[in-house]
Every structure is written in C-alpha cells, then in structure tokens.
C-alpha cells in the first residue's frame, strides 16, 4: 500500500513536471487532480511508514515479553 502510494505520487509529480514544461494549462482537465495527488501522496506515505513502524515495534515487544514467560 505504501509503495503504491509513493509510486502514484512520483508518477503524478513527473507528469506535472512534463506538463508544465510543455506549456499545458494546469488549471483545467486532469492537471489539478495530478497536482493534488503529488502534494498529498508523499506525506500520506510517510505517515503510513511511521504507523507501520509503531505497530511493528509494539508487536515485537509484545512477542518478546510473552516469550520470556
């Protein structure tokens, strides 16, 4: 899930850069959607990585604690 969000965001950013370089009007069509995906996709992926690390650490601590008994 994290990789797909990052990949989609990178593709949206690259498409936006190519569109800007070719002189496309960014206010119409699909361009506002691509800009939004580029802006919010990477921060969401970062939050998901942090959540994954917290959940993984909590699970490992719980398993280690249960293994000591």
Order of alpha helices (4+ residues) and beta strands (2+ residues): alpha-alpha
